[in-house]
Amino acid sequence: MARWTRKRIKGSDPRGEDWSVFREGEAVGRVYYEKGRNGAPDWFWASWVIPAASGRSETREEALEQVRRAVTPKDPA
């Protein structure tokens, strides 16, 4: 099973809610907080592997899971 970690990106968000996501020590994505259009919390996520993916989630945990799903190799059909 892959080892997943995250590290705060310093200086980019005064609340400290900006994270690089690592799989086995390699940076594979980013998750950060942004106030949504309707005022609700909104978490942006992006993967940096091919094919890249991105989206928004309601919680940090959901955003981290989306990065994991985007980065984890799929079994061939």
DSSP file (Angstrom, degrees, kcal/mol; ACC not computed):
  #  RESIDUE AA STRUCTURE BP1 BP2  ACC     N-H-->O    O-->H-N    N-H-->O    O-->H-N    TCO  KAPPA ALPHA  PHI   PSI    X-CA   Y-CA   Z-CA
    1    1 A M              0   0    0      0, 0.0     2,-0.0     0, 0.0     0, 0.0   0.000 360.0 360.0 360.0 137.4    0.0    0.0    0.0
    2    2 A A        -     0   0    0      1,-0.1     2,-0.6    21,-0.0    70,-0.0  -0.304 360.0-125.0 -68.3 148.7    1.3    3.4   -0.9
    3    3 A R        -     0   0    0     -2,-0.0    21,-3.3     2,-0.0     2,-0.4  -0.869  27.5-164.5 -97.2 120.9    2.4    5.9    1.8
    4    4 A W  E     +A   23   0A   0     -2,-0.6     2,-0.3    19,-0.2    19,-0.2  -0.888  14.9 163.0-108.9 134.4    0.6    9.2    1.5
    5    5 A T  E     -A   22   0A   0     17,-2.1    17,-3.0    -2,-0.4     2,-0.3  -0.899  18.9-152.0-138.1 169.1    1.8   12.4    3.3
    6    6 A R  E     -A   21   0A   0     -2,-0.3     2,-0.4    15,-0.2    15,-0.2  -0.985   3.2-161.9-142.7 155.1    1.1   16.1    3.0
    7    7 A K  E     -A   20   0A   0     13,-2.1    13,-2.9    -2,-0.3     2,-0.1  -1.000  26.8-111.7-139.8 134.8    3.1   19.2    3.8
    8    8 A R  E     -A   19   0A   0     -2,-0.4     2,-0.8    11,-0.2    11,-0.3  -0.380  23.6-132.1 -64.3 140.1    1.9   22.8    4.3
    9    9 A I    >   -     0   0    0      9,-3.2     3,-0.9    -2,-0.1     4,-0.5  -0.862  30.3-136.9 -91.9 111.0    3.0   25.3    1.6
   10   10 A K  T 3  S+     0   0    0     -2,-0.8     9,-0.0     1,-0.2     0, 0.0  -0.429  74.7  11.8 -75.0 140.4    4.3   28.2    3.6
   11   11 A G  T 3  S+     0   0    0      2,-0.3    -1,-0.2    -2,-0.1    -2,-0.0   0.328 100.9  91.5  85.2  -7.4    3.5   31.7    2.7
   12   12 A S  S <  S+     0   0    0     -3,-0.9    -2,-0.1     1,-0.3    -1,-0.1   0.766  92.9  26.4 -93.3 -24.6    0.7   31.0    0.2
   13   13 A D    >   -     0   0    0     -4,-0.5     3,-1.8     5,-0.1    -1,-0.3  -0.974  64.8-147.5-139.9 121.5   -2.3   31.1    2.6
   14   14 A P  T 3  S+     0   0    0      0, 0.0    -1,-0.1     0, 0.0    -2,-0.0   0.767 102.6  54.3 -61.7 -23.6   -2.4   33.0    5.8
   15   15 A R  T 3  S-     0   0    0     18,-0.1     3,-0.0    -3,-0.1    -3,-0.0   0.594 110.5-122.9 -83.4 -10.6   -4.7   30.4    7.4
   16   16 A G  S <  S+     0   0    0     -3,-1.8     2,-0.6     1,-0.1    -7,-0.1   0.695  70.4 132.2  78.5  18.7   -2.2   27.6    6.5
   17   17 A E        +     0   0    0     16,-0.1    16,-2.4    -9,-0.1     2,-0.4  -0.382  36.1 101.4-102.6  54.9   -4.7   25.6    4.5
   18   18 A D  E     - B   0  32A   0     -2,-0.6    -9,-3.2    14,-0.2     2,-0.4  -0.966  50.5-178.9-138.2 117.9   -2.6   25.0    1.4
   19   19 A W  E     -AB   8  31A   0     12,-3.3    12,-2.4    -2,-0.4     2,-0.4  -0.938  27.0-144.5-128.7 138.6   -1.0   21.6    1.1
   20   20 A S  E     -AB   7  30A   0    -13,-2.9   -13,-2.1    -2,-0.4     2,-0.4  -0.820  27.2-142.1 -89.4 141.4    1.3   19.7   -1.2
   21   21 A V  E     -AB   6  29A   0      8,-2.7     7,-3.2    -2,-0.4     8,-1.3  -0.909  16.1-164.6-110.6 133.2    0.3   16.0   -1.4
   22   22 A F  E     -AB   5  27A   0    -17,-3.0   -17,-2.1    -2,-0.4     2,-0.5  -0.930  12.8-163.5-121.4 139.7    3.0   13.3   -1.7
   23   23 A R  E >  S-AB   4  26A   0      3,-2.5     3,-1.9    -2,-0.4   -19,-0.2  -0.987  86.5 -16.6-119.3 119.2    2.8    9.6   -2.6
   24   24 A E  T 3  S-     0   0    0    -21,-3.3    -1,-0.1    -2,-0.5   -20,-0.1   0.855 130.7 -52.9  53.4  37.7    5.9    7.6   -1.6
   25   25 A G  T 3  S+     0   0    0    -22,-0.4     2,-0.5     1,-0.2    -1,-0.3   0.372 114.3 115.4  84.5  -4.2    7.8   10.9   -1.1
   26   26 A E  E <  S-B   23   0A   0     -3,-1.9    -3,-2.5     2,-0.0     2,-0.3  -0.861  72.1-117.0-102.9 129.9    7.0   12.3   -4.6
   27   27 A A  E     +B   22   0A   0     -2,-0.5    -5,-0.3    -5,-0.2     3,-0.1  -0.471  44.4 160.2 -64.5 124.6    4.9   15.4   -5.0
   28   28 A V  E     -     0   0A   0     -7,-3.2    20,-3.5    -2,-0.3    21,-0.4   0.444  54.4 -14.0-126.7  -5.5    1.7   14.4   -6.8
   29   29 A G  E     -BC  21  47A   0     -8,-1.3    -8,-2.7    18,-0.3     2,-0.3  -0.986  52.6-116.7-176.5-175.1   -0.8   17.1   -6.1
   30   30 A R  E     -BC  20  46A   0     16,-2.4    16,-2.1    -2,-0.3     2,-0.4  -0.995  12.6-170.2-146.7 145.7   -2.1   20.1   -4.2
   31   31 A V  E     +BC  19  45A   0    -12,-2.4   -12,-3.3    -2,-0.3     2,-0.3  -0.997  17.2 165.5-136.2 130.5   -5.1   20.8   -1.9
   32   32 A Y  E     -BC  18  44A   0     12,-2.3    12,-2.7    -2,-0.4     2,-0.3  -0.997  32.7-113.8-148.5 155.8   -6.1   24.3   -0.7
   33   33 A Y  E     + C   0  43A   0    -16,-2.4     2,-0.3    -2,-0.3    10,-0.2  -0.597  32.4 170.0 -86.5 143.3   -9.0   26.2    0.9
   34   34 A E  E     - C   0  42A   0      8,-2.7     8,-1.0    -2,-0.3     2,-0.3  -0.969  39.9-109.0-150.1 136.6  -10.8   28.9   -0.9
   35   35 A K  E     - C   0  41A   0     -2,-0.3     5,-0.1     6,-0.2     8,-0.0  -0.534  43.3-125.9 -68.2 126.7  -14.1   30.6    0.2
   36   36 A G    >   -     0   0    0      4,-2.6     3,-1.8    -2,-0.3    -1,-0.1  -0.170  20.1-104.0 -71.4 166.0  -16.8   29.4   -2.2
   37   37 A R  T 3  S+     0   0    0      1,-0.3    -1,-0.1     2,-0.1    -2,-0.1   0.840 123.6  47.4 -59.2 -34.9  -19.0   31.7   -4.3
   38   38 A N  T 3  S-     0   0    0      2,-0.1    -1,-0.3     3,-0.1    -2,-0.1   0.317 123.2-103.7 -90.6   9.7  -21.9   31.0   -1.9
   39   39 A G  S <  S+     0   0    0     -3,-1.8    -2,-0.1     1,-0.3     3,-0.1   0.324  83.2 126.0  87.3  -7.2  -19.7   31.7    1.2
   40   40 A A  S    S-     0   0    0      1,-0.1    -4,-2.6    -5,-0.1    -1,-0.3  -0.465  74.0 -86.8 -79.8 155.0  -19.4   28.0    2.0
   41   41 A P  E     -C   35   0A   0      0, 0.0     2,-0.4     0, 0.0    -6,-0.2  -0.320  47.9-170.3 -58.3 143.7  -16.0   26.3    2.5
   42   42 A D  E     -C   34   0A   0     -8,-1.0    -8,-2.7    -6,-0.1     2,-0.5  -0.980  10.2-158.4-143.3 125.2  -14.6   25.1   -0.8
   43   43 A W  E     -CD  33  57A   0     14,-2.9    14,-2.5    -2,-0.4     2,-0.4  -0.925   7.4-154.8-109.7 121.3  -11.5   23.0   -1.2
   44   44 A F  E     -CD  32  56A   0    -12,-2.7   -12,-2.3    -2,-0.5     2,-0.3  -0.751  15.6-175.3 -90.5 139.2   -9.7   23.0   -4.6
   45   45 A W  E     +CD  31  55A   0     10,-2.5    10,-2.1    -2,-0.4     2,-0.3  -0.973   7.3 176.8-133.8 151.5   -7.6   19.9   -5.4
   46   46 A A  E     -CD  30  54A   0    -16,-2.1   -16,-2.4    -2,-0.3     2,-0.3  -0.986  18.4-144.1-151.7 143.4   -5.3   19.0   -8.3
   47   47 A S  E     -C   29   0A   0      6,-2.9     6,-0.5    -2,-0.3   -18,-0.3  -0.823   3.8-156.0-104.7 151.4   -3.1   16.1   -9.3
   48   48 A W        +     0   0    0    -20,-3.5     2,-0.3    -2,-0.3   -19,-0.2   0.151  63.0  93.5-112.7  16.9    0.2   16.6  -11.1
   49   49 A V  S    S-     0   0    0    -21,-0.4    -2,-0.1     2,-0.2     4,-0.1  -0.713  86.9 -63.8-106.8 161.9    0.5   13.2  -12.8
   50   50 A I  S    S+     0   0    0     -2,-0.3     2,-0.1     1,-0.2    -2,-0.1  -0.765 127.1  35.6 -90.5 128.1   -0.6   12.3  -16.3
   51   51 A P  S    S-     0   0    0      0, 0.0    -2,-0.2     0, 0.0    -1,-0.2   0.456  96.7-151.5 -81.0 136.3   -3.5   12.5  -16.9
   52   52 A A        -     0   0    0     -4,-0.1     2,-0.3    -2,-0.1    -4,-0.1  -0.325  16.0-175.3 -69.2 153.5   -3.8   15.5  -14.6
   53   53 A A        +     0   0    0     -6,-0.5    -6,-2.9    -4,-0.1     2,-0.3  -0.969   7.1 177.0-145.8 158.8   -7.2   16.1  -12.9
   54   54 A S  E     +D   46   0A   0     -2,-0.3     2,-0.3    -8,-0.2    -8,-0.2  -0.981  11.2 137.3-157.5 164.3   -8.7   18.8  -10.7
   55   55 A G  E     -D   45   0A   0    -10,-2.1   -10,-2.5    -2,-0.3     2,-0.3  -0.971  42.0 -86.6 178.8-167.6  -11.9   19.7   -8.9
   56   56 A R  E     -D   44   0A   0     -2,-0.3     2,-0.3   -12,-0.2   -12,-0.2  -0.951  30.3-175.2-129.3 148.2  -13.6   21.0   -5.8
   57   57 A S  E     -D   43   0A   0    -14,-2.5   -14,-2.9    -2,-0.3     3,-0.0  -0.911  32.6-124.0-137.2 163.7  -14.7   19.3   -2.6
   58   58 A E  S    S+     0   0    0     -2,-0.3     2,-0.3   -16,-0.2   -14,-0.1   0.758  92.8  31.2 -81.2 -25.2  -16.6   20.4    0.5
   59   59 A T  S  > S-     0   0    0    -16,-0.1     4,-2.1     1,-0.1     5,-0.1  -0.895  76.7-119.6-131.6 160.6  -13.9   19.2    3.0
   60   60 A R  H  > S+     0   0    0     -2,-0.3     4,-2.8     1,-0.2     5,-0.2   0.904 115.1  54.9 -62.4 -41.5  -10.1   18.8    3.1
   61   61 A E  H  > S+     0   0    0      1,-0.2     4,-2.0     2,-0.2    -1,-0.2   0.903 108.6  47.6 -60.8 -42.1  -10.5   15.1    3.6
   62   62 A E  H  > S+     0   0    0      2,-0.2     4,-2.0     1,-0.2    -1,-0.2   0.900 111.9  50.5 -65.3 -40.2  -12.7   14.7    0.5
   63   63 A A  H  X S+     0   0    0     -4,-2.1     4,-1.9     2,-0.2    -2,-0.2   0.912 109.7  50.0 -65.0 -42.3  -10.2   16.8   -1.5
   64   64 A L  H  X S+     0   0    0     -4,-2.8     4,-2.3     1,-0.2    -1,-0.2   0.901 109.9  51.4 -62.3 -40.1   -7.3   14.6   -0.3
   65   65 A E  H  X S+     0   0    0     -4,-2.0     4,-2.6     1,-0.2    -1,-0.2   0.877 106.5  54.2 -65.0 -37.1   -9.2   11.5   -1.3
   66   66 A Q  H  X S+     0   0    0     -4,-2.0     4,-2.3     2,-0.2    -1,-0.2   0.898 108.2  49.2 -63.8 -39.9   -9.9   12.9   -4.8
   67   67 A V  H  X S+     0   0    0     -4,-1.9     4,-2.0     2,-0.2     5,-0.2   0.936 110.5  51.0 -63.8 -44.8   -6.1   13.4   -5.3
   68   68 A R  H  X S+     0   0    0     -4,-2.3     4,-2.4     1,-0.2    -2,-0.2   0.927 111.8  46.9 -57.8 -45.6   -5.4    9.9   -4.1
   69   69 A R  H  < S+     0   0    0     -4,-2.6    -1,-0.2     1,-0.2    -2,-0.2   0.896 112.2  50.1 -63.5 -40.0   -8.0    8.5   -6.6
   70   70 A A  H  < S+     0   0    0     -4,-2.3    -1,-0.2     1,-0.2    -2,-0.2   0.831 117.8  39.5 -68.0 -31.2   -6.6   10.6   -9.4
   71   71 A V  H  < S+     0   0    0     -4,-2.0    -2,-0.2    -5,-0.2    -1,-0.2   0.775  90.7  96.7 -92.0 -29.2   -3.1    9.5   -8.8
   72   72 A T  S  < S-     0   0    0     -4,-2.4    -4,-0.0    -5,-0.2     0, 0.0  -0.450  83.7-111.4 -67.8 126.4   -3.6    5.8   -8.0
   73   73 A P        -     0   0    0      0, 0.0     2,-0.3     0, 0.0    -1,-0.1  -0.286  29.8-129.5 -59.0 139.6   -3.0    3.6  -11.0
   74   74 A K        -     0   0    0     -3,-0.1     3,-0.0     1,-0.1    -5,-0.0  -0.671  21.3-111.4 -89.4 144.3   -6.1    2.0  -12.3
   75   75 A D        -     0   0    0     -2,-0.3     2,-0.1     1,-0.1    -1,-0.1  -0.569  39.9-107.8 -71.4 134.8   -6.2   -1.8  -13.0
   76   76 A P              0   0    0      0, 0.0    -1,-0.1     0, 0.0     0, 0.0  -0.384 360.0 360.0 -64.8 142.9   -6.4   -2.5  -16.8
   77   77 A A              0   0    0     -2,-0.1    -2,-0.0    -3,-0.0     0, 0.0   0.462 360.0 360.0 -79.5 360.0   -9.8   -3.8  -17.8
